[in-house]
Amino acid sequence: MPGPLAKWLSRHRDPTNFWLHMIGIPGSFVAPPILIIRGQWLIAAGMFAAGYATQFIGHLVEGNRSGEEELVRKLVAHTRLRE
């Protein structure tokens, strides 16, 4: 079974998707905590949303689903099976 990095790289082969993630990930997870500490809540929220949007655009370019979408689909399917 491939490791997490190998699995991630296999889902981000298109160079555009890869580089959109290289911009979007820090925009979503690095900048917002720093901005929150500095009291810039609105800018932090905007950076988080813009970073995620950038990553979702990358998955549209690649033609696959994001990890978050896959997780939600699995949870919904699991919930439906239990009904």
C-alpha positions in Angstrom: 0.0 0.0 0.0 1.4 3.4 -1.0 2.3 5.9 1.7 0.2 9.1 2.1 2.6 11.3 0.1 2.7 8.8 -2.8 -1.1 8.7 -2.8 -1.3 12.5 -2.7 1.1 12.8 -5.6 -0.9 10.3 -7.6 -4.0 12.5 -7.3 -2.1 15.7 -8.2 -0.2 14.7 -11.4 -1.3 17.6 -13.6 1.2 20.4 -13.2 -1.5 23.0 -12.9 -3.3 21.1 -10.2 0.0 20.5 -8.3 1.0 24.2 -8.4 -2.5 25.4 -7.5 -2.2 23.2 -4.4 1.3 24.6 -3.7 -0.4 28.1 -3.5 -3.7 27.0 -1.9 -2.4 24.9 0.9 -0.3 27.6 2.6 -3.1 30.0 1.9 -5.5 27.8 3.7 -3.4 26.4 6.6 -0.4 28.6 7.2 -1.5 32.2 6.7 -4.8 32.1 8.5 -3.5 31.1 11.9 -0.8 33.9 11.7 -3.5 36.4 10.7 -5.8 35.3 13.5 -3.0 35.8 16.1 -2.5 39.3 14.7 -6.2 39.9 15.1 -7.0 40.0 11.4 -10.0 37.6 11.4 -11.6 38.8 8.2 -8.5 38.5 6.2 -7.8 35.1 7.7 -11.2 33.9 6.7 -10.7 35.2 3.2 -7.3 33.5 2.9 -8.8 30.2 4.1 -11.7 30.4 1.6 -9.4 31.5 -1.3 -6.9 28.8 -0.6 -9.5 26.1 -0.6 -11.1 27.5 -3.7 -7.7 27.4 -5.4 -7.3 23.7 -4.5 -10.8 22.8 -5.7 -10.1 24.5 -9.1 -7.0 22.4 -9.3 -9.1 19.2 -8.9 -11.4 20.5 -11.6 -8.4 20.9 -13.9 -7.1 17.4 -12.9 -10.6 15.9 -13.4 -10.8 14.2 -10.0 -12.5 14.8 -6.7 -10.9 16.5 -3.8 -10.1 14.5 -0.6 -12.8 16.4 1.3 -15.4 15.5 -1.4 -14.4 11.8 -1.3 -14.7 11.8 2.5 -18.2 13.4 2.4 -19.3 10.9 -0.3 -18.1 7.9 1.8 -19.8 9.2 4.9 -23.1 9.8 3.1 -22.9 6.3 1.5 -22.1 4.7 4.9 -25.1 6.6 6.5 -27.4 5.4 3.7 -26.3 1.8 4.2 -27.2 2.0 7.9 -30.8 3.1 7.2 
